[in-house]
């Protein structure tokens, strides 16, 4: 997330309450951007809509669903 006023509001507002945010962790060490780990519960048939919403927000992101650590601990 960019370290600026309204960044979190922008993220939450653009998602529009369509999906459940089941986990959210933010960490910043004085940089211009903070690192966020967000877990969202999204039905399979709405994955494309989530990707479109995240692209519209414009913050860099990547899907960790196939990450072995996710599979081991949360999957």
C-alpha positions as CSV (number, residue, x, y, z in Angstrom):
1,X,0.0,0.0,0.0
2,X,1.3,3.5,-0.6
3,X,2.0,5.3,2.6
4,X,-0.4,8.2,2.1
5,X,-3.7,9.4,3.6
6,X,-6.7,7.5,2.2
7,X,-4.8,4.5,0.9
8,X,-6.7,2.0,3.1
9,X,-10.0,3.7,2.5
10,X,-9.4,3.5,-1.3
11,X,-8.7,-0.2,-1.0
12,X,-11.8,-0.9,1.1
13,X,-14.1,1.4,-0.9
14,X,-13.1,-0.1,-4.2
15,X,-13.8,-3.6,-3.0
16,X,-17.2,-2.3,-2.1
17,X,-18.0,-4.9,0.6
18,X,-18.4,-7.6,-2.0
19,X,-16.1,-10.1,-0.4
20,X,-15.2,-11.0,3.2
21,X,-11.7,-9.9,4.3
22,X,-10.8,-12.8,6.6
23,X,-7.2,-11.6,7.4
24,X,-5.4,-8.3,7.1
25,X,-1.9,-7.6,8.2
26,X,0.0,-4.3,7.5
27,X,3.7,-3.7,8.1
28,X,5.8,-0.7,7.3
29,X,9.4,0.1,8.2
30,X,9.4,3.9,7.3
31,X,9.2,3.3,3.6
32,X,7.0,5.0,1.0
33,X,5.0,1.8,0.8
34,X,3.7,-0.7,3.4
35,X,3.4,-4.4,2.9
36,X,0.0,-5.9,3.3
37,X,-1.1,-9.5,3.6
38,X,-4.9,-9.6,2.9
39,X,-6.9,-12.8,2.7
40,X,-10.3,-12.5,0.9
41,X,-13.0,-15.1,0.7
42,X,-14.1,-15.0,-2.9
43,X,-16.4,-17.5,-4.7
44,X,-14.7,-19.3,-7.6
45,X,-17.0,-17.7,-10.2
46,X,-16.1,-14.2,-8.9
47,X,-12.3,-14.4,-9.1
48,X,-12.3,-12.4,-12.3
49,X,-14.3,-9.6,-10.6
50,X,-11.8,-9.5,-7.7
51,X,-8.8,-9.3,-10.2
52,X,-10.6,-6.5,-12.0
53,X,-11.2,-4.6,-8.7
54,X,-7.6,-5.0,-7.6
55,X,-6.3,-3.8,-11.0
56,X,-8.6,-0.8,-10.8
57,X,-7.2,0.1,-7.4
58,X,-3.7,0.2,-8.9
59,X,-1.6,-1.1,-6.0
60,X,0.8,-3.9,-6.9
61,X,-0.5,-7.3,-5.8
62,X,0.0,-11.1,-6.3
63,X,-2.1,-14.1,-5.6
64,X,-0.5,-16.5,-3.0
65,X,-3.2,-19.2,-3.3
66,X,-0.6,-21.6,-4.9
67,X,2.2,-20.7,-2.5
68,X,3.3,-23.9,-0.6
69,X,3.3,-22.1,2.7
70,X,-0.3,-21.1,2.2
71,X,-1.2,-24.7,1.3
72,X,0.6,-26.0,4.4
73,X,-0.7,-23.5,7.0
74,X,-4.0,-22.2,5.6
75,X,-5.1,-24.3,2.7
